[in-house]
């Protein structure tokens, strides 16, 4: 028979809520197996007779027999007719001693990671709110999405493709979607794309990770806007790259710092349409200067065009890739902002020589994107629905930006100065009072409002104090209520 402590250990397994979904015999089997692995039941030790153990645990004898049968099948016990069940002699395994109190803490201690693993872990990754609340940035409005139309197109795809859509997909992406993406970026963004140069990915973040690891070696240098999108900086840091910050002004990245650099730099990362987070648009002469620099130094331009669909004043400037006749620009786009985050489809338009290497590299990450979603999106674009949806949302977002700017001017003018952008999904605000950025963020969070601090987006973390206010996903009424709450929160902490 088990010792009292061993029997109690088995009973604890039976009662633990985490094991509730397991069949009763499986819980008993796992509990006994753990006693063997821990060394509490050594080789050759007899197990209780099934009838006696069933009585002690208050279960049927058949349940114990099923547990013992599984332990025997796995090689943990031997069953001898007429003698009973015994812990097996496992010559390749020495049962461990019971974990001491000190040993029990080990799973919670820092893991032994590689240098790259440590860099990835320390970065904190890129996490999004599962249920966004004002004023979370970069979140599109999903309540207006034509879901019934999308469902109808998805049914059409499934009817026409049948089970073919359930199989593995082309790592480069389905041809209909690659063709639709090429047509779209050529028409709307002035790109130089063909279907065979498009690679469909899960996100722009995946594209950044691929660029960081496929085009540059650990220790290589690349220019990056300062301030910059935190997801890009973290992808480059995790790859062991040396990010060289370049100042941004009202015309975008200051190119003179790049063109006069004497040391070798292999790439530059840009958000030229709407610089993140300032909202500046990169001037044409600077775009042309960067293209010439990249061609002269055989460097790469990584162009993240993350939300260029939403431009509210005049026509957007053509993308850098469309101006680059030297094929040194990698153009990254995503449908996360223009449609909905759960779609998980992004894309990259590549120079011809990078298509095969980049496609092979992505197979090591996730193989391919889901064919059903790709084919449905292709049909959505081919039918003109994507363009119509973007036009509708552009009008909605422009109205919401106007409401936000008005409300900030009306209720927050004692605290911040708004920098109203010409496009995008968020508005930067610079603090003009004695309130610190950290205090402002914490005060907002206490009243259920999410704002992203600006200073941390600078390389040295010493930029102007302020925050980003996303507006796209929130109705005018929600914006007004949230700004009022934010103003009250700021007044409260200023008085404290």
C-alpha positions, 0 to 999 in steps of 0.5 A, a space after each residue: 500500500 502507498 505511504 500516507 503522503 503518496 496516497 495524499 499526492 494521488 488524491 491531490 491530483 484527482 482534486 486539482 481544478 487544472 486536471 478536471 478535464 482529464 478522465 479519472 483513470 488518466 489523473 490517477 495514472 499521471 499522479 503515479 507516474 509523477 511519483 515514479 519520476 520524482 523517485 518517491 516510488 523507486 524501481 521494484 517497489 510494489 504498487 497497491 492492489 487495484 482493489 485496495 487502491 480503488 477503495 482508498 480513492 473511492 473509485 471503481 476497480 476498473 478505473 484503477 485497472 485502466 490507470 495501471 494498464 496505461 502505466 504498463 504500456 508506457 513502461 513505468 510498471 511491470 505486472 506479474 500474474 499472481 504477484 501484482 504490479 511493481 515499478 519497472 527497472 528502467 536502466 536508461 533512467 535514474 529516478 529523481 529525488 524529491 524536489 527541494 524547496 530551493 529546486 522548486 523555485 527553478 522554473 520561475 528563475 531566469 531561463 538560460 537563453 541565447 544572446 538573441 533569445 535574451 534580446 527578444 525577451 528583454 524587448 518585451 515583444 509587440 503586444 496589442 490590446 485584445 479589447 482596445 479602449 480609447 485611445 489605443 493607437 493603430 487600431 482600425 474601426 471594425 464595427 463598420 466592416 462589411 462582414 456579410 459580404 466577406 462571408 459571402 465571398 468566403 463561401 464562394 471561394 470554398 465552393 469553387 476550391 473545395 478541399 483544395 483550400 484546406 491544404 498547404 499553400 504557396 509560401 510566396 502567397 496565392 497568385 490571385 492575391 499577389 496579383 491583386 496586391 500588385 495592381 493595388 500598390 501600382 495604382 494607389 501608391 505609384 509602386 513598381 510591382 508585379 505579382 511575382 515580386 510580391 510575398 504574402 506574410 502574416 504581418 509587417 512585423 514578420 516582414 521586419 524580422 525577415 529583413 533584419 535576419 536575412 539582409 544583415 548580420 549581427 553587428 551590422 549598422 542600419 539607420 533608423 528614424 528617431 523617433 521610430 516605430 517600436 516594433 521595428 526597433 525591437 526586431 532590429 535589436 533582437 537580430 543584434 543590429 546596431 541601430 543608428 538613430 537619425 533625427 526627424 523634422 517636419 519633412 521626415 528623416 534628415 537625409 544629410 546625416 545619412 549621406 555624410 556618414 563615413 562608416 559602412 551602413 547597410 540599410 535604412 528603415 523608413 515610414 515615409 508616408 506618415 512617419 511614426 509617431 510624428 506624422 511627418 511626410 518625407 519630402 520628395 527631394 529627400 526620397 530621391 537623395 535616399 534612393 541615390 545613397 542606397 544605389 551608391 552604397 549598395 544598401 537597402 531601403 526598408 519602407 514601411 507603408 503601414 497606414 498610407 491608405 488614410 490620408 486626409 489632406 490632398 493626395 499622398 506622395 508616391 511610395 519610395 519603391 515606385 521612385 527607385 529604379 535601382 531596385 534597392 527598396 523593400 516595400 512593406 504593407 499590411 491589411 491590419 490597419 486597412 481592414 481588421 487586425 484578425 485577418 493577419 495578412 501583410 505583404 512585401 514587394 521585393 527586388 527581384 533578386 530577393 524573392 526566392 531567398 525571402 520566400 525560403 526564409 519565411 518557410 522557416 518561420 510559419 510555412 505560409 499564410 492561410 489560403 482561405 483568407 488569402 483567396 477571400 481577400 483577393 476576391 474582396 479586392 478584385 470586386 472593388 470592395 477593398 477600395 470602396 471600404 477604404 474610401 468609406 473609412 477614410 471619410 469616417 476617420 477624417 471626421 473622428 480626427 477632427 472631433 479629437 483635435 477639437 476636443 483636445 483643444 477644448 478640454 486639454 489645452 492646459 496640458 498638451 499641444 496637439 500635432 494634428 497629422 495629415 493622415 494615419 490613425 493616431 494624433 501626437 500630443 506634446 505635454 506643455 504643463 508640469 505633468 510628467 509623461 509617466 504620470 500622465 500615462 498612469 493617470 489615464 490608465 486609472 480611468 480606463 484610457 490607453 495612451 502611448 508615451 512619445 519619449 520612449 520612442 526616441 533612441 535615447 528615451 529623451 524626446 519631448 514628453 507627450 503621447 499618441 492618441 489613436 482615434 480611428 476605432 472610436 466614435 465621436 461620442 466615445 472620443 468626447 467622453 474619453 477626452 473629458 475623463 482624461 482631462 479630469 484625470 489630469 486635473 486630479 493629479 495636478 492638484 495632488 
